[in-house]
Amino acid sequence: MTDPTPPSALDAMVADRVICVVRAPQLPDAQALCHALADGGIRTVELTFTTPDVLRHLREAADAVAPRVVLGVGTVVSADDARAAIDAGARFLVTPGLRPEVAAVATAAGVPVLIGALTPTEVLQAHEAGASAVKVFPASVFGPSYLGALHGPFPDIDLVPSGGVTADNAKDFLDHGAVAVTAGTGVVPPATVAAGDWAEITRRAREFVAGW
């Protein structure tokens, strides 16, 4: 019998080595978007609080796309937003920076949280706050070699670069120790999302993961 339990957010992200963050002023069909990304090989999807009505989109899509897609919410900056996202069905949370209060809510609920950090001090603080993995943002500031440098003092902290990761440099980030990378507007351009061009998003997702 097939196990009906969906994979955890981190299991799917690590297996595929990628998470896709969606920032768009319009999201016509979150379910269709998630399935388009999964068709292209990306099963972990992060909607964000910068998208209007994101919690409504999450409520409508989270159960419908599981277990194929693990759907979470990013740009979470307060404990109230964290609770609201979890109540709406988020299976993981992502912060743009150090937000211990968000980590506390996620930990209490048993929900994985990726905490944003950049400097070594911030990476350590994120880890100590309970981050399931640390989102190194903006990763393009220092490039792939910076991931390798961070793993010197922090060999056991999972790092996920975000910001400026493209199909051309994603493999370099992975080769320098990233447990996964974050795909962004190169895979889900806001205009393409707003137009509902799901075939194009599937094509872009396939292109992004083809390098490894």
N, CA and C atoms as a LAMMPS dump frame, in Angstrom:
ITEM: TIMESTEP
0
ITEM: NUMBER OF ATOMS
636
ITEM: BOX BOUNDS ff ff ff
-5.0000000000000000e+02 5.0000000000000000e+02
-5.0000000000000000e+02 5.0000000000000000e+02
-5.0000000000000000e+02 5.0000000000000000e+02
ITEM: ATOMS id mol type element x y z
1 1 1 N 0.849 -1.202 0
2 1 2 C 0 0 0
3 1 3 C 0.877 1.242 0
4 2 1 N 0.475 2.234 -0.763
5 2 2 C 1.217 3.482 -0.807
6 2 3 C 1.002 4.277 0.469
7 3 1 N 2.09 4.801 1.039
8 3 2 C 2.006 5.625 2.236
9 3 3 C 1.323 6.944 1.885
10 4 1 N 0.172 7.266 2.518
11 4 2 C -0.54 8.494 2.159
12 4 3 C 0.063 9.741 2.774
13 5 1 N 1.034 9.584 3.674
14 5 2 C 1.609 10.734 4.353
15 5 3 C 2.451 11.549 3.388
16 6 1 N 2.178 12.852 3.221
17 6 2 C 2.975 13.673 2.308
18 6 3 C 4.402 13.798 2.809
19 7 1 N 5.364 13.998 1.923
20 7 2 C 6.739 14.213 2.366
21 7 3 C 6.834 15.518 3.135
22 8 1 N 7.8 15.588 4.061
23 8 2 C 7.981 16.848 4.765
24 8 3 C 8.527 17.883 3.795
25 9 1 N 8.397 19.134 4.172
26 9 2 C 8.888 20.202 3.305
27 9 3 C 10.372 20.033 3.028
28 10 1 N 11.127 19.728 4.063
29 10 2 C 12.569 19.614 3.866
30 10 3 C 12.924 18.384 3.046
31 11 1 N 12.203 17.291 3.207
32 11 2 C 12.49 16.095 2.41
33 11 3 C 12.346 16.385 0.921
34 12 1 N 11.257 17.032 0.546
35 12 2 C 11.028 17.342 -0.863
36 12 3 C 12.056 18.337 -1.377
37 13 1 N 12.342 19.355 -0.583
38 13 2 C 13.29 20.38 -1.003
39 13 3 C 14.683 19.791 -1.206
40 14 1 N 15.112 18.968 -0.257
41 14 2 C 16.456 18.387 -0.349
42 14 3 C 16.533 17.372 -1.481
43 15 1 N 15.463 16.607 -1.67
44 15 2 C 15.466 15.613 -2.741
45 15 3 C 15.581 16.27 -4.11
46 16 1 N 14.834 17.357 -4.318
47 16 2 C 14.86 18.054 -5.602
48 16 3 C 15.992 19.063 -5.695
49 17 1 N 16.55 19.441 -4.532
50 17 2 C 17.641 20.408 -4.41
51 17 3 C 17.201 21.82 -4.816
52 18 1 N 15.904 22.091 -4.704
53 18 2 C 15.413 23.398 -5.132
54 18 3 C 14.074 23.699 -4.473
55 19 1 N 13.871 24.987 -4.211
56 19 2 C 12.598 25.523 -3.765
57 19 3 C 12.302 26.721 -4.668
58 20 1 N 11.047 26.921 -5.012
59 20 2 C 10.703 28.047 -5.882
60 20 3 C 9.896 29.07 -5.097
61 21 1 N 10.383 30.314 -5.08
62 21 2 C 9.671 31.405 -4.418
63 21 3 C 8.919 32.21 -5.47
64 22 1 N 7.642 32.43 -5.209
65 22 2 C 6.763 33.103 -6.164
66 22 3 C 6.423 34.493 -5.634
67 23 1 N 6.847 35.52 -6.357
68 23 2 C 6.484 36.892 -6.02
69 23 3 C 5.754 37.471 -7.233
70 24 1 N 4.462 37.666 -7.088
71 24 2 C 3.672 38.158 -8.218
72 24 3 C 2.516 38.996 -7.689
73 25 1 N 2.222 40.111 -8.356
74 25 2 C 1.095 40.947 -7.919
75 25 3 C -0.253 40.309 -8.194
76 26 1 N -0.274 39.314 -9.088
77 26 2 C -1.507 38.593 -9.387
78 26 3 C -1.207 37.1 -9.454
79 27 1 N -2.076 36.306 -8.856
80 27 2 C -1.912 34.856 -8.861
81 27 3 C -3.268 34.244 -9.223
82 28 1 N -3.505 34.005 -10.511
83 28 2 C -4.833 33.595 -10.955
84 28 3 C -5.248 32.195 -10.505
85 29 1 N -4.285 31.297 -10.309
86 29 2 C -4.634 29.919 -9.95
87 29 3 C -3.429 29.277 -9.279
88 30 1 N -3.406 29.295 -7.96
89 30 2 C -2.261 28.759 -7.229
90 30 3 C -2.099 27.262 -7.445
91 31 1 N -3.206 26.548 -7.559
92 31 2 C -3.116 25.106 -7.79
93 31 3 C -2.434 24.815 -9.123
94 32 1 N -2.87 25.49 -10.17
95 32 2 C -2.291 25.272 -11.496
96 32 3 C -0.815 25.644 -11.505
97 33 1 N -0.461 26.712 -10.81
98 33 2 C 0.941 27.116 -10.722
99 33 3 C 1.772 26.025 -10.063
100 34 1 N 1.283 25.494 -8.944
101 34 2 C 2.028 24.454 -8.238
102 34 3 C 2.222 23.217 -9.111
103 35 1 N 1.181 22.807 -9.805
104 35 2 C 1.299 21.617 -10.652
105 35 3 C 2.224 21.879 -11.843
106 36 1 N 2.216 23.093 -12.36
107 36 2 C 3.125 23.428 -13.456
108 36 3 C 4.578 23.328 -12.997
109 37 1 N 4.857 23.807 -11.794
110 37 2 C 6.217 23.707 -11.266
111 37 3 C 6.597 22.249 -11.017
112 38 1 N 5.681 21.471 -10.454
113 38 2 C 5.965 20.06 -10.207
114 38 3 C 6.216 19.307 -11.507
115 39 1 N 5.47 19.644 -12.546
116 39 2 C 5.697 19.018 -13.857
117 39 3 C 7.118 19.282 -14.35
118 40 1 N 7.685 20.426 -13.921
119 40 2 C 9.037 20.767 -14.325
120 40 3 C 10.112 20.31 -13.355
121 41 1 N 9.709 19.638 -12.277
122 41 2 C 10.695 19.078 -11.353
123 41 3 C 10.899 19.855 -10.068
124 42 1 N 10.027 20.82 -9.765
125 42 2 C 10.154 21.599 -8.532
126 42 3 C 8.885 21.382 -7.711
127 43 1 N 9.019 20.662 -6.586
128 43 2 C 7.847 20.276 -5.802
129 43 3 C 7.683 21.082 -4.517
130 44 1 N 8.618 21.955 -4.2
131 44 2 C 8.514 22.78 -3
132 44 3 C 8.305 24.22 -3.437
133 45 1 N 7.163 24.792 -3.064
134 45 2 C 6.748 26.098 -3.58
135 45 3 C 6.481 27.041 -2.414
136 46 1 N 7.066 28.233 -2.507
137 46 2 C 6.906 29.26 -1.484
138 46 3 C 6.128 30.446 -2.054
139 47 1 N 4.894 30.591 -1.62
140 47 2 C 4.181 31.834 -1.879
141 47 3 C 4.694 32.86 -0.874
142 48 1 N 4.359 34.125 -1.044
143 48 2 C 4.889 35.128 -0.12
144 48 3 C 3.817 36.121 0.298
145 49 1 N 4.063 36.742 1.444
146 49 2 C 3.139 37.747 1.942
147 49 3 C 3.153 39.015 1.093
148 50 1 N 4.057 39.116 0.131
149 50 2 C 4.045 40.256 -0.782
150 50 3 C 2.995 40.089 -1.886
151 51 1 N 2.405 38.912 -1.994
152 51 2 C 1.332 38.674 -2.969
153 51 3 C -0.011 38.975 -2.317
154 52 1 N -0.83 39.797 -2.92
155 52 2 C -2.145 40.098 -2.341
156 52 3 C -2.963 38.831 -2.101
157 53 1 N -3.651 38.792 -0.952
158 53 2 C -4.533 37.667 -0.606
159 53 3 C -3.801 36.331 -0.555
160 54 1 N -2.553 36.358 -0.131
161 54 2 C -1.776 35.124 -0.155
162 54 3 C -2.394 34.034 0.713
163 55 1 N -2.982 34.395 1.834
164 55 2 C -3.561 33.369 2.703
165 55 3 C -4.774 32.708 2.048
166 56 1 N -5.528 33.471 1.288
167 56 2 C -6.641 32.869 0.545
168 56 3 C -6.126 31.883 -0.486
169 57 1 N -5.084 32.282 -1.206
170 57 2 C -4.488 31.37 -2.191
171 57 3 C -3.988 30.104 -1.514
172 58 1 N -3.38 30.273 -0.364
173 58 2 C -2.845 29.13 0.362
174 58 3 C -3.963 28.204 0.813
175 59 1 N -5.018 28.763 1.383
176 59 2 C -6.137 27.932 1.846
177 59 3 C -6.757 27.147 0.702
178 60 1 N -6.855 27.777 -0.461
179 60 2 C -7.494 27.119 -1.595
180 60 3 C -6.625 26.041 -2.228
181 61 1 N -5.3 26.152 -2.062
182 61 2 C -4.404 25.262 -2.799
183 61 3 C -3.692 24.226 -1.953
184 62 1 N -3.442 24.502 -0.677
185 62 2 C -2.537 23.663 0.115
186 62 3 C -2.952 22.196 0.131
187 63 1 N -4.204 21.921 0.465
188 63 2 C -4.653 20.532 0.513
189 63 3 C -4.801 19.938 -0.881
190 64 1 N -5.21 20.768 -1.826
191 64 2 C -5.471 20.273 -3.179
192 64 3 C -4.201 19.803 -3.879
193 65 1 N -3.065 20.426 -3.58
194 65 2 C -1.835 20.059 -4.287
195 65 3 C -1.023 19.006 -3.536
196 66 1 N -1.36 18.755 -2.257
197 66 2 C -0.654 17.724 -1.491
198 66 3 C -1.168 16.341 -1.906
199 67 1 N -0.326 15.312 -1.884
200 67 2 C 1.069 15.325 -1.44
201 67 3 C 2.078 15.622 -2.545
202 68 1 N 1.588 15.937 -3.727
203 68 2 C 2.529 16.139 -4.83
204 68 3 C 3.418 17.351 -4.618
205 69 1 N 2.844 18.423 -4.102
206 69 2 C 3.573 19.672 -3.909
207 69 3 C 3.524 20.06 -2.437
208 70 1 N 4.656 20.515 -1.919
209 70 2 C 4.742 21.032 -0.555
210 70 3 C 4.661 22.547 -0.65
211 71 1 N 3.597 23.114 -0.094
212 71 2 C 3.327 24.54 -0.255
213 71 3 C 3.525 25.265 1.07
214 72 1 N 4.315 26.332 1.028
215 72 2 C 4.571 27.125 2.216
216 72 3 C 4.477 28.602 1.922
217 73 1 N 4.85 29.406 2.924
218 73 2 C 4.741 30.857 2.798
219 73 3 C 6.035 31.522 3.255
220 74 1 N 6.43 32.552 2.504
221 74 2 C 7.624 33.303 2.846
222 74 3 C 7.334 34.765 3.119
223 75 1 N 8.413 35.496 3.375
224 75 2 C 8.338 36.889 3.808
225 75 3 C 7.469 36.99 5.061
226 76 1 N 7.665 36.027 5.952
227 76 2 C 6.946 36.011 7.227
228 76 3 C 7.774 36.804 8.231
229 77 1 N 7.224 37.881 8.771
230 77 2 C 8.018 38.766 9.625
231 77 3 C 7.459 38.921 11.034
232 78 1 N 6.307 38.319 11.325
233 78 2 C 5.745 38.457 12.666
234 78 3 C 5.153 37.138 13.129
235 79 1 N 5.009 37.013 14.448
236 79 2 C 4.398 35.815 15.007
237 79 3 C 2.948 35.676 14.541
238 80 1 N 2.234 36.793 14.447
239 80 2 C 0.841 36.737 13.986
240 80 3 C 0.748 36.221 12.557
241 81 1 N 1.638 36.689 11.687
242 81 2 C 1.647 36.196 10.307
243 81 3 C 1.999 34.711 10.264
244 82 1 N 2.91 34.299 11.133
245 82 2 C 3.299 32.891 11.172
246 82 3 C 2.105 32.021 11.56
247 83 1 N 1.38 32.435 12.579
248 83 2 C 0.209 31.659 13.007
249 83 3 C -0.851 31.629 11.91
250 84 1 N -1.086 32.77 11.281
251 84 2 C -2.096 32.835 10.221
252 84 3 C -1.716 31.933 9.05
253 85 1 N -0.441 31.915 8.695
254 85 2 C 0.014 31.087 7.579
255 85 3 C -0.15 29.607 7.901
256 86 1 N 0.216 29.22 9.112
257 86 2 C 0.077 27.816 9.503
258 86 3 C -1.395 27.417 9.535
259 87 1 N -2.241 28.289 10.063
260 87 2 C -3.683 28.009 10.096
261 87 3 C -4.26 27.866 8.688
262 88 1 N -3.668 28.581 7.726
263 88 2 C -4.149 28.523 6.345
264 88 3 C -3.609 27.318 5.586
265 89 1 N -2.7 26.567 6.208
266 89 2 C -2.207 25.345 5.573
267 89 3 C -0.75 25.334 5.176
268 90 1 N 0.016 26.363 5.528
269 90 2 C 1.437 26.38 5.164
270 90 3 C 2.167 25.213 5.813
271 91 1 N 2.947 24.505 5.035
272 91 2 C 3.705 23.369 5.561
273 91 3 C 5.153 23.736 5.863
274 92 1 N 5.531 24.964 5.556
275 92 2 C 6.806 25.511 5.996
276 92 3 C 6.712 27.025 5.921
277 93 1 N 7.599 27.701 6.66
278 93 2 C 7.66 29.164 6.656
279 93 3 C 9.061 29.599 6.263
280 94 1 N 9.146 30.797 5.704
281 94 2 C 10.442 31.371 5.326
282 94 3 C 10.442 32.837 5.769
283 95 1 N 11.529 33.266 6.389
284 95 2 C 11.657 34.663 6.785
285 95 3 C 12.727 35.336 5.931
286 96 1 N 12.625 36.653 5.744
287 96 2 C 13.649 37.365 4.975
288 96 3 C 14.884 37.705 5.797
289 97 1 N 14.753 37.626 7.116
290 97 2 C 15.854 37.957 8.016
291 97 3 C 15.626 37.286 9.349
292 98 1 N 16.408 37.649 10.342
293 98 2 C 16.299 37.033 11.657
294 98 3 C 14.97 37.399 12.317
295 99 1 N 14.138 36.419 12.543
296 99 2 C 12.836 36.624 13.184
297 99 3 C 12.622 35.5 14.193
298 100 1 N 13.231 35.6 15.372
299 100 2 C 13.096 34.532 16.376
300 100 3 C 11.645 34.251 16.746
301 101 1 N 10.797 35.288 16.725
302 101 2 C 9.407 35.084 17.093
303 101 3 C 8.685 34.201 16.082
304 102 1 N 9.063 34.298 14.821
305 102 2 C 8.489 33.428 13.795
306 102 3 C 8.976 31.998 14.006
307 103 1 N 10.262 31.855 14.303
308 103 2 C 10.819 30.523 14.552
309 103 3 C 10.141 29.863 15.745
310 104 1 N 9.835 30.645 16.769
311 104 2 C 9.198 30.087 17.962
312 104 3 C 7.807 29.542 17.641
313 105 1 N 7.044 30.276 16.847
314 105 2 C 5.713 29.812 16.448
315 105 3 C 5.82 28.545 15.609
316 106 1 N 6.741 28.554 14.644
317 106 2 C 6.904 27.39 13.77
318 106 3 C 7.33 26.16 14.568
319 107 1 N 8.278 26.331 15.463
320 107 2 C 8.771 25.209 16.26
321 107 3 C 7.651 24.63 17.124
322 108 1 N 6.872 25.507 17.738
323 108 2 C 5.776 25.05 18.585
324 108 3 C 4.742 24.257 17.787
325 109 1 N 4.576 24.627 16.515
326 109 2 C 3.594 23.963 15.663
327 109 3 C 4.177 22.766 14.919
328 110 1 N 5.47 22.537 15.047
329 110 2 C 6.109 21.442 14.325
330 110 3 C 6.241 21.688 12.841
331 111 1 N 6.338 22.966 12.468
332 111 2 C 6.443 23.354 11.053
333 111 3 C 7.876 23.81 10.772
334 112 1 N 8.525 23.287 9.724
335 112 2 C 9.88 23.729 9.396
336 112 3 C 9.925 25.215 9.068
337 113 1 N 11.038 25.86 9.415
338 113 2 C 11.198 27.274 9.106
339 113 3 C 12.589 27.523 8.566
340 114 1 N 12.663 28.239 7.449
341 114 2 C 13.928 28.698 6.888
342 114 3 C 14.08 30.154 7.275
343 115 1 N 15.145 30.46 8.011
344 115 2 C 15.365 31.809 8.503
345 115 3 C 16.426 32.492 7.658
346 116 1 N 16.13 33.712 7.224
347 116 2 C 17.053 34.463 6.392
348 116 3 C 18.23 35.008 7.183
349 117 1 N 19.418 34.93 6.582
350 117 2 C 20.641 35.433 7.205
351 117 3 C 21.667 35.667 6.104
352 118 1 N 22.7 36.444 6.422
353 118 2 C 23.769 36.673 5.452
354 118 3 C 25.148 36.499 6.078
355 119 1 N 25.409 37.184 7.172
356 119 2 C 26.734 37.144 7.789
357 119 3 C 26.903 35.887 8.639
358 120 1 N 28.141 35.524 8.963
359 120 2 C 28.349 34.376 9.854
360 120 3 C 27.614 34.514 11.178
361 121 1 N 27.612 35.709 11.764
362 121 2 C 26.902 35.916 13.021
363 121 3 C 25.416 35.649 12.858
364 122 1 N 24.831 36.151 11.766
365 122 2 C 23.405 35.929 11.519
366 122 3 C 23.098 34.461 11.26
367 123 1 N 23.974 33.774 10.523
368 123 2 C 23.767 32.342 10.268
369 123 3 C 23.726 31.577 11.585
370 124 1 N 24.647 31.871 12.477
371 124 2 C 24.678 31.197 13.767
372 124 3 C 23.436 31.537 14.589
373 125 1 N 23.034 32.797 14.579
374 125 2 C 21.843 33.204 15.323
375 125 3 C 20.583 32.533 14.766
376 126 1 N 20.504 32.415 13.451
377 126 2 C 19.359 31.745 12.836
378 126 3 C 19.311 30.284 13.251
379 127 1 N 20.461 29.639 13.243
380 127 2 C 20.539 28.238 13.643
381 127 3 C 20.12 28.077 15.101
382 128 1 N 20.616 28.954 15.953
383 128 2 C 20.299 28.871 17.383
384 128 3 C 18.829 29.171 17.657
385 129 1 N 18.196 29.939 16.769
386 129 2 C 16.776 30.258 16.931
387 129 3 C 15.872 29.101 16.538
388 130 1 N 16.452 28.074 15.923
389 130 2 C 15.673 26.905 15.556
390 130 3 C 15.415 26.733 14.082
391 131 1 N 16.199 27.389 13.241
392 131 2 C 16.012 27.255 11.797
393 131 3 C 16.206 25.806 11.353
394 132 1 N 15.278 25.307 10.562
395 132 2 C 15.441 23.99 9.952
396 132 3 C 16.546 24.029 8.907
397 133 1 N 16.679 25.181 8.26
398 133 2 C 17.769 25.487 7.332
399 133 3 C 17.89 27.003 7.315
400 134 1 N 19.047 27.49 6.928
401 134 2 C 19.274 28.936 6.891
402 134 3 C 19.246 29.397 5.442
403 135 1 N 18.382 30.366 5.178
404 135 2 C 18.302 30.965 3.841
405 135 3 C 19.355 32.064 3.755
406 136 1 N 20.369 31.857 2.934
407 136 2 C 21.418 32.858 2.772
408 136 3 C 20.944 33.865 1.727
409 137 1 N 20.642 35.059 2.218
410 137 2 C 20.02 36.076 1.358
411 137 3 C 20.613 37.455 1.632
412 138 1 N 20.906 38.224 0.569
413 138 2 C 20.869 37.865 -0.855
414 138 3 C 22.158 37.166 -1.275
415 139 1 N 22.018 35.955 -1.774
416 139 2 C 23.175 35.117 -2.089
417 139 3 C 24.058 35.712 -3.169
418 140 1 N 23.489 36.517 -4.067
419 140 2 C 24.265 37.073 -5.176
420 140 3 C 25.305 38.087 -4.714
421 141 1 N 25.175 38.571 -3.482
422 141 2 C 26.125 39.575 -2.987
423 141 3 C 27.543 39.011 -2.967
424 142 1 N 27.693 37.756 -2.521
425 142 2 C 29.032 37.166 -2.408
426 142 3 C 29.254 35.976 -3.332
427 143 1 N 28.207 35.414 -3.895
428 143 2 C 28.369 34.341 -4.863
429 143 3 C 28.53 32.969 -4.254
430 144 1 N 28.67 31.937 -5.109
431 144 2 C 28.713 30.549 -4.646
432 144 3 C 29.845 30.249 -3.666
433 145 1 N 31.019 30.838 -3.857
434 145 2 C 32.141 30.511 -2.977
435 145 3 C 31.869 30.878 -1.524
436 146 1 N 30.965 31.831 -1.313
437 146 2 C 30.632 32.241 0.044
438 146 3 C 29.981 31.098 0.819
439 147 1 N 29.204 30.263 0.117
440 147 2 C 28.592 29.101 0.776
441 147 3 C 29.667 28.175 1.323
442 148 1 N 30.705 27.934 0.518
443 148 2 C 31.807 27.086 0.973
444 148 3 C 32.518 27.688 2.173
445 149 1 N 32.679 29.018 2.16
446 149 2 C 33.332 29.682 3.28
447 149 3 C 32.508 29.54 4.556
448 150 1 N 31.197 29.673 4.451
449 150 2 C 30.338 29.533 5.625
450 150 3 C 30.376 28.116 6.191
451 151 1 N 30.531 27.138 5.314
452 151 2 C 30.558 25.753 5.789
453 151 3 C 31.846 25.428 6.542
454 152 1 N 32.854 26.301 6.457
455 152 2 C 34.058 26.084 7.256
456 152 3 C 33.735 26.046 8.742
457 153 1 N 33.194 27.129 9.306
458 153 2 C 32.836 27.12 10.716
459 153 3 C 31.494 26.444 11.011
460 154 1 N 30.66 26.281 9.984
461 154 2 C 29.315 25.737 10.213
462 154 3 C 29.055 24.532 9.309
463 155 1 N 29.817 23.449 9.455
464 155 2 C 29.67 22.319 8.528
465 155 3 C 28.339 21.592 8.638
466 156 1 N 27.661 21.739 9.771
467 156 2 C 26.432 20.983 9.986
468 156 3 C 25.161 21.82 9.827
469 157 1 N 25.309 23.073 9.379
470 157 2 C 24.133 23.914 9.16
471 157 3 C 23.747 23.867 7.686
472 158 1 N 22.498 23.487 7.427
473 158 2 C 22.018 23.438 6.044
474 158 3 C 21.793 24.857 5.527
475 159 1 N 22.373 25.159 4.374
476 159 2 C 22.294 26.49 3.788
477 159 3 C 21.536 26.44 2.463
478 160 1 N 20.632 27.405 2.288
479 160 2 C 19.824 27.492 1.064
480 160 3 C 19.98 28.9 0.497
481 161 1 N 20.806 29.086 -0.535
482 161 2 C 20.981 30.43 -1.105
483 161 3 C 19.737 30.919 -1.82
484 162 1 N 19.47 32.211 -1.653
485 162 2 C 18.291 32.832 -2.259
486 162 3 C 18.649 34.237 -2.716
487 163 1 N 18.116 34.645 -3.859
488 163 2 C 18.4 35.973 -4.379
489 163 3 C 19.529 35.94 -5.378
490 164 1 N 19.201 36.029 -6.648
491 164 2 C 20.223 36.006 -7.686
492 164 3 C 20.667 34.626 -8.113
493 165 1 N 19.953 33.579 -7.672
494 165 2 C 20.275 32.219 -8.115
495 165 3 C 19.55 31.968 -9.432
496 166 1 N 20.297 31.547 -10.439
497 166 2 C 19.751 31.356 -11.783
498 166 3 C 20.07 29.96 -12.294
499 167 1 N 19.509 29.639 -13.448
500 167 2 C 19.821 28.356 -14.079
501 167 3 C 21.3 28.249 -14.401
502 168 1 N 21.954 29.385 -14.608
503 168 2 C 23.372 29.374 -14.961
504 168 3 C 24.299 29.165 -13.766
505 169 1 N 23.886 29.598 -12.563
506 169 2 C 24.804 29.479 -11.43
507 169 3 C 24.315 28.551 -10.322
508 170 1 N 23.13 27.969 -10.469
509 170 2 C 22.583 27.117 -9.41
510 170 3 C 23.513 25.955 -9.084
511 171 1 N 24.068 25.313 -10.102
512 171 2 C 24.95 24.174 -9.85
513 171 3 C 26.179 24.601 -9.059
514 172 1 N 26.705 25.797 -9.318
515 172 2 C 27.859 26.278 -8.565
516 172 3 C 27.525 26.409 -7.081
517 173 1 N 26.332 26.929 -6.77
518 173 2 C 25.918 27.028 -5.369
519 173 3 C 25.812 25.643 -4.741
520 174 1 N 25.23 24.691 -5.471
521 174 2 C 25.112 23.328 -4.959
522 174 3 C 26.478 22.689 -4.767
523 175 1 N 27.376 22.91 -5.713
524 175 2 C 28.721 22.347 -5.613
525 175 3 C 29.507 22.935 -4.447
526 176 1 N 29.117 24.134 -4
527 176 2 C 29.788 24.77 -2.857
528 176 3 C 29.066 24.496 -1.542
529 177 1 N 28.178 23.516 -1.536
530 177 2 C 27.633 23.049 -0.271
531 177 3 C 26.194 23.386 0.034
532 178 1 N 25.494 24.076 -0.871
533 178 2 C 24.081 24.367 -0.613
534 178 3 C 23.284 23.066 -0.576
535 179 1 N 22.412 22.935 0.414
536 179 2 C 21.563 21.749 0.478
537 179 3 C 20.468 21.818 -0.578
538 180 1 N 20.123 23.046 -0.96
539 180 2 C 19.166 23.313 -2.034
540 180 3 C 19.353 24.768 -2.435
541 181 1 N 18.769 25.147 -3.559
542 181 2 C 18.837 26.535 -4.01
543 181 3 C 17.416 27.065 -4.196
544 182 1 N 17.309 28.373 -4.243
545 182 2 C 16.007 29.005 -4.431
546 182 3 C 15.878 29.542 -5.846
547 183 1 N 14.896 29.023 -6.577
548 183 2 C 14.562 29.573 -7.888
549 183 3 C 13.58 30.72 -7.684
550 184 1 N 13.713 31.753 -8.499
551 184 2 C 12.844 32.913 -8.345
552 184 3 C 12.231 33.345 -9.651
553 185 1 N 12.39 34.62 -9.979
554 185 2 C 11.704 35.178 -11.14
555 185 3 C 12.193 34.601 -12.469
556 186 1 N 13.368 33.969 -12.47
557 186 2 C 13.804 33.323 -13.695
558 186 3 C 12.9 32.162 -14.076
559 187 1 N 12.258 31.549 -13.08
560 187 2 C 11.334 30.436 -13.316
561 187 3 C 9.887 30.918 -13.307
562 188 1 N 9.592 31.868 -12.42
563 188 2 C 8.209 32.35 -12.292
564 188 3 C 8.164 33.872 -12.46
565 189 1 N 8.418 34.376 -13.678
566 189 2 C 8.302 35.819 -13.907
567 189 3 C 6.896 36.297 -13.552
568 190 1 N 6.774 37.415 -12.854
569 190 2 C 5.439 37.881 -12.454
570 190 3 C 4.449 37.98 -13.605
571 191 1 N 4.894 38.462 -14.745
572 191 2 C 3.978 38.606 -15.875
573 191 3 C 3.494 37.252 -16.385
574 192 1 N 4.382 36.259 -16.365
575 192 2 C 4.018 34.916 -16.814
576 192 3 C 3.032 34.271 -15.852
577 193 1 N 3.27 34.479 -14.557
578 193 2 C 2.332 33.97 -13.549
579 193 3 C 0.971 34.634 -13.717
580 194 1 N 0.961 35.955 -13.844
581 194 2 C -0.295 36.687 -13.974
582 194 3 C -1.073 36.255 -15.214
583 195 1 N -0.342 35.901 -16.285
584 195 2 C -0.994 35.479 -17.527
585 195 3 C -1.468 34.027 -17.471
586 196 1 N -1.046 33.291 -16.43
587 196 2 C -1.433 31.89 -16.338
588 196 3 C -0.816 31.025 -17.411
589 197 1 N 0.401 31.368 -17.828
590 197 2 C 1.085 30.59 -18.865
591 197 3 C 1.83 29.439 -18.19
592 198 1 N 1.076 28.412 -17.813
593 198 2 C 1.639 27.317 -17.03
594 198 3 C 2.619 26.475 -17.838
595 199 1 N 2.409 26.334 -19.114
596 199 2 C 3.345 25.565 -19.944
597 199 3 C 4.713 26.23 -19.957
598 200 1 N 4.739 27.557 -20.014
599 200 2 C 6.006 28.27 -19.997
600 200 3 C 6.699 28.126 -18.649
601 201 1 N 5.941 28.122 -17.584
602 201 2 C 6.546 27.949 -16.26
603 201 3 C 7.105 26.541 -16.116
604 202 1 N 6.411 25.547 -16.624
605 202 2 C 6.959 24.188 -16.606
606 202 3 C 8.266 24.125 -17.389
607 203 1 N 8.288 24.776 -18.538
608 203 2 C 9.518 24.786 -19.345
609 203 3 C 10.663 25.429 -18.579
610 204 1 N 10.389 26.549 -17.925
611 204 2 C 11.423 27.254 -17.185
612 204 3 C 11.91 26.427 -15.987
613 205 1 N 10.996 25.74 -15.331
614 205 2 C 11.388 24.895 -14.203
615 205 3 C 12.296 23.753 -14.673
616 206 1 N 11.95 23.14 -15.768
617 206 2 C 12.781 22.051 -16.312
618 206 3 C 14.166 22.572 -16.669
619 207 1 N 14.216 23.748 -17.258
620 207 2 C 15.485 24.339 -17.64
621 207 3 C 16.342 24.633 -16.401
622 208 1 N 15.699 25.096 -15.333
623 208 2 C 16.433 25.441 -14.117
624 208 3 C 17.109 24.222 -13.506
625 209 1 N 16.387 23.096 -13.441
626 209 2 C 16.946 21.911 -12.783
627 209 3 C 17.788 21.044 -13.716
628 210 1 N 17.812 21.376 -14.986
629 210 2 C 18.526 20.526 -15.942
630 210 3 C 20.03 20.533 -15.724
631 211 1 N 20.564 21.586 -15.097
632 211 2 C 22.004 21.702 -14.931
633 211 3 C 22.636 20.747 -13.956
634 212 1 N 21.812 20.039 -13.192
635 212 2 C 22.392 19.062 -12.262
636 212 3 C 21.639 17.754 -12.297
